[in-house]
Amino acid sequence: MGRSRRRKKLPAEPVEANIESMSHDGKGVVHIEGKATFLVGGLPGERVRFLYTQQRRKYDEGRVVEVLQASPERVEPRCAQFGICGGCSLQHQAPAAQIQTKQQALLDALEHLGKVEPETVLEPLLNETPWGYRRKARLGVRDVPKKGKVLVGFRKRGSSFVADIEQCHILHPRVGQLLPQLSQLIESLSVKRQVPQIEMAMGDETLVLIFRILESLNEADRQALAQFGAEHQIEIYIQEGGLDTIQPLSGIPADLNYRLPDFDLSLDFLPIDFTQVNTGINRQMVSRVVEMLDPGANERVLDLFCGLGNFTLPLARRAGEVVGVEGDAGLVARGRANAERNGIDNVDYFTANLYEPLEQEPWLLQRFDKALLDPPRSGAQEVLEHLPRLGVERIVYVSCYPGTLARDAGILCHQHGYRLISAGVMDMFPHTAHVESIALFEKG
């Protein structure tokens, strides 16, 4: 019989160290006897005392308990639960320093992973305010008898438990300031222990909250939810199973949409559709994409991973023709409807899984002057080889993860003959370590 493995007991006393740099997920990095340790709550250049929270074979983790010498970038976090709640990781760093850290993370990734360097570094796109920006989120719900209430909010860092917060400063205030009332609402339901999450989706005006329900609601529950929605001008949806069970409590679908004023567009979407969480940055980002791609009236543009038309339709206002390709058939249907609703007739949409072989796709038989890529976190590696064959001379690549952007930049430059003209970041997720970036490539 093999010996059971016992968890190593962590050191009880704080350790003093100098923070050397910041990791990609917003933790301070120190080396203790040559071993990397990642610290929650630390900033580069600081001397701190920390406690170990985990020790692994290749690296350790810890949390800062005292700052002995603070960085000039350090600010007082707005949230009292910062460091406990997993919704934020950078509230202790000044917003201007956050975006510079992200810009450097992008440039480092391009250099080390892609072996490329942009000819020009773009100025970051910034928020008017870094607070109350988030319009899409999934909140945890948990009945905690020991606290005498239901907790509603983001989950604790590295845990399945829900953080005990009274107000969330990154959620749009219509939800961020409503957490205690949501707690009281769920406390009043007969199924309060069978509500594991609430999903938020918000357009320019309409707010939808989707309550995940593991047991059927009784009539009193439905009346309580309906009354809450009416009092707070919220459209209440219920999800009793998979995504196909999501339905409005009233039976009448919500009118969800957002506007892109620079292009005289309004895009409708469903509560479960992918949309950008930050409306202000999205509007700036769309304008920057169109400016960088600069489509001419006689040019054809290919928009890969097009979603419901966030970039497709603005590009169609300038280009001769735009072809959008997306793997989600529902998003393609909404894209077509949005084109028709906005009076755009120079767009064609195709449904295709861009991570599978594409040789039989009809749009691959066409020619394009320019292309836009806006892939998920996994990047766009599988489609890159097609771009030069299609005649694409200019590419704009929008990315939510600098690692895969850097990998794909290396492939475009070293294997397919493109140059990295410019790159930069956009502050889509203030106070978190998420990096939204954009890059321009040209052939030759």
N, C-alpha and C positions, 0 to 999 in steps of 0.2 A: 504494500500500500504506500503510495507516494505521500510525502509530507504536505500538509496544507500550507498555503502561502499566507502569511500574516502581513497585513498592511503595516508598512514602516511608520513608526511614531514620528510625528513632525516635531521639529525643535520648538520649544515653548517660548523661548526668549526672542525678542526682535533682533534683527540683523541690520547693521549699518552698511550702506553701499552708495556708490555714485551711479546715477542713471546715465547710460551712454547714448542711447538712441530710443526710437519708438518703433514698435512692431506694426505690422500691417493692420492689426485689429485694435490699435490704440493703447497698447500696454508699454510701460517703460521696460527697457532691456538692460539688465546688469549681468555681469559674469562673476560668479563666486567659485574660486579655485578652478577657473577655466570653464565652468558649466553655466550655460545660459539660464537666466531666471527672468520670467516675464511678470511684471508687477502692475496690478490694477491701481490706478490713481497716481502714477508717477509721470514726470515729464523729463525730457532730455536736459542734462546739465544740473539736475537737482541732486542734493545729498539727502537721503531719506533713511528712515528705519522701517523695516517691513517684517511681516510675519509670513512664514511659509503656509500655503494652503494646499499644495500638492507637490510631491516629489516623484519624478519619473526617471527612467533610465537615461534619457537623452537631454532632458530639460526639466526645470522646476517652475512652479508658479507661486505667486505671493500677492499680498496686498499691502499697500503703504499705510502705516499707522501713524507716522509722524514725518513732517517735512522739516529737515534741519536747515537746509539752504534752498530757498524757493527759486524757481525759474521766473524771469520777468514775464513769461507768457502765462503764468498761473493766475487764475481768477477764482472767485468764490462761486461754486456751483449754485445754480438757482434752485435745484430740487434737493430737498432734505434727504431723499432716498438715493441720491447719486452714489454709485459704487455698489449699491445693493440691487437696484432695479437694472435689468438688462436692456432697457430701451435706449440708453445713452452710454457712451464711453468717454466722451471728451468735454463734458461740461466744465471741467477744471482748467481747460485751456482756452485762451481768448479766441474768439471766432476768426480774427485775422490770422492768427497763428495756426489754427486748425487747417485753413485752406492752403496755407503755404506748406504745411506738413503733407497734405494730400498731393499737392503739386510735385513735391520732391519724391513722394512715393511713386508717382507715375513715371517721372524721369528716371528714377533708379530702376524701375521694372523694365523700361524700354532699353536702358543701357545693359543691364545684367542678363535679362532673359531674352530680349529680342536682338541684342547687339546692334541697336540702331539709336540714332539721336535726331530729334526734330531740328530742322533748319531754323524754325521760329517757335518760341514758347508763347502760347496764347495767354492773354490776361484772363484770370478766372472769372466765371460768371457767378455773381453774388446775390444773395437775398437782400431785400429791403430790410427785413428783420429775420434773424435766425431762430425765432421762436414761433410756435403755433402754426407751423407750416404743413404738418403732415395730414393728408386727407385720405390716406389708405392705411389700414392697420388691422392686426388681429390681436385682440386683447384676451388674456386669460381670465377665467372666473373660477373662484373656489370658495366654498362655504367653510369657514374656520370657526367652529364653536368656541375654541379657547379665546378668540378675539371678540366673540360675540357679534360677528358680522360676516357678510360676504365680501370678499376682496375682488376688485375689478381693476385690471391694469396689465402692464407688461410683466412677464415672468422674471424672477430673480436671476441675476447673472449666473449662468451655468447650472440652473436648477429648473425643475418643473413647477416649483411653487410660485405663487403670484405675489408680487411685491405689494406691500401695504402703502399705497400712495393716495393722497387726498386730491392731488391735482397733477396732471401731466403737462409740462410746459412745451413739449414738442408737438403734441397733437393739436389739431385745430381747436380753438377754445370751445366750440360748440360741443365737443366731446371731452377735451382735456379738463374743463371745469365742471363736468357733469358726473365724475366718477362716484362721488358719495350718493347722488340720487340714483344712479344705476345700481349701486350696491343695495340701496333700500328697496328698489323695485324688485330685484331678484330675490331678496329676503322675503318679500311678500308672496312669492309664487309657491304653489304646492310642489313644484318640481325644482326647487332652488338648488338641490344637490345634483341635478341632472342637466345643468347648464354649464358646459365646460369652457365656452368661448363666445365672444361677440366680435363680429367682423364689421369694420367701418368702411364705407365707401361714400365719397362726397364729391359732388360736382361743384359748379360755381355757386349754386344756391341750395340744391337739394342734398339732404343728408340721409343716408340709409344705414341702419344698424341691423345686422343679421344675427339672430340669436340661435345658436346651436342647441337643439333640444333633444335629449336622449329618451324622454318619456312624453307621452301625449299631454297637451295642455288641457285643463278643464275650462269651463266657460268663464269662471272668475279670473283665471290667469289671462285669458284672451282679453277680457275687459280691462284688466290692469295694464297690459301692454299697449292696448289701443289708447287708453287714457293718457299714458305716459307719452306716447308718440304725439298725440294732439297737443298736449301741454307744451312740449318742447320743439314742435314742428319737425319731427323726425318720422321718416317712413320706416315702419317696423316690418322686417322680414323674418320668417321662421325657416330653419333647416332641420328636418327630422331624420335625415339620412345622408345620402350622397349629394353631390352638387346639383343633381337633377331634381332634388326635393326642395330647393330654395324657392319659397313663394312669399309674396306680400301678404301680410296678415289681413289686410282689407280686401284682398283679391284684385286690387287695381295696381298695376306696375308703376313704380316711381319714374318720374321724368328726370333722368340723370344726364347731364351734359356739361361740357366745358367749352369755353370760347378761345379762339386764337385770333385776337382782334387785328393783328398785323396782316392777316390774310382773309379777313371777313369770313371766318369759318366758325361753325358750331358743331361739335362732335358729340353724338349720343353714345352712351355705353350702358351696359348692364352692371349690377353691383359686383358680379364675380369677374368681370373683365379686367385685364391688365391695363392700368393707366398709371402715369407717373404720380408719385405721392405729393409732389411739390409744384403747384400750379404756376407760381411766379417764375421759377427756374425753368419749367418746361416751356413756357412762352419764349423766354430768352434763348433757350436751347434750340427750339425750332427755327427761330429767326437766324441764329448763327449757322445752323446746318444749311439753310437755303442760301445764305450769303456765301458760305465756303464752297458749296457745290456749284452755285452760280449757273443754274440750268438756262439754256437759251431757248427761244421760242420754237426752234427747229430741232431741238435735241430730245433724245429718248433717255429716260432715267429708270433704272432698276432699283426698287426698294425691297431689300430682303429682310425678313423678320418684321413685316410691316404692321402687324397688329391690326387695329381698327382704323388706321389711316392718319396717325398723329403726324407723320412726316409726309406720307404719300400725297395727301390733299394739299398742303401748303406748296409742295414741289409742283403739283399740277397747276397751280396758279401761275407758274413761271415757265414750265417746260412745255414742249410740244406734246409729249406723251409720257405717262408714268405707268410702269407695271409693278404692282405690289404682290409679294409672295409671302405667305404665312402658313404655318402648320395647323393652326386652330381654325376649323371651318366656321365656327361661330363668329370669331373675330373677322374673318373674311366677309361673312354675310353683313356684319355691322359696318365694315368698311365700304362695301358696295352701297348700302343704304345711306351712309353718310355722304358719299359722293353724289348720289342722286338728290339728297335733301339740300345739298349746297350748290346744286346746279353745275356740277363738274362732270363732263362727258369725255375727258381725255385720259381716263384711268381704266386700267384693266387689272383684275385681281385673279390670283391663282392660289389654290390650296395645295401645299406640298410640305412634307417633312424634310427640312433642309439638312438634317443629319443622316439621311439615307441616300442611296444612289439616286441620281436625278436624270440619268441619260434620256429617259423617255418624256421628260417634261417639255411641253410645247414652247414655253418661253425661252428655253435654251437654244432654240433654233432661230431666235431673233438677234438683232444687233442693238447694242446700247452704247451711248456716249459716256454716261456717268452712272455711278451706283452709290447707294446708301446702305450701310450695314448697321443694324441695331439689335445684335443678338443678346440672348440671356447670358448669364454668368459663364457658361461653358464656352462662349466665343463662337467664331465663325469659321474655324479651320476647314471644315468639310466643303465649304463652297468657294474657297479662295481660288482654287485652280481654274474655275470656270470664268472668272472675271476677265483675264486677258483674252481668252478665246472669244468672248462676247464683244470684244472691241472696246472695253471700258478704259478710258483714259484718266479719269479722276474718280477717287473714292473718298467718301466721308464715312468714318467708322465711329459710332457712338457706343460706349462701353460702360458697364456697371462693375467691371472688375479689371484692374490694370494688369494683372498677371496674364490673362488670356489676350487682352489687347496687345501686350508686348510680344507674346508668342506669335500672334497673327501678323503683327507688324514685321517681325523678322522674316516670316514666310513670304509676305508680299514684297519686301525689299530684296531679300537674298535669293529667292527662287523665281519670282515672277516679274522682276524688273521695274518695280515701283520705287519712288522716293518718298520719304516721310517729310512732307513740307512743313507741317505744324502740328502741335498737340498741346492740350491744356485740360484743366479740370473745371467742373461745374459743381457748385455747392448744393447739390440735390438733397443731401442728408446732413444738415448741420448737427453737431454734437455727437455724431456717430463716426465710426471709422470707415464707413462706406465711401468709395471713391467713384464718382461719375466722371467720365472723361470723353474727349473727342479728339480725333486725329484726321488729318488730310493727307492723302497719298496721290501722287501723279505719276503717270507712266514715263519712263526714260529719265 
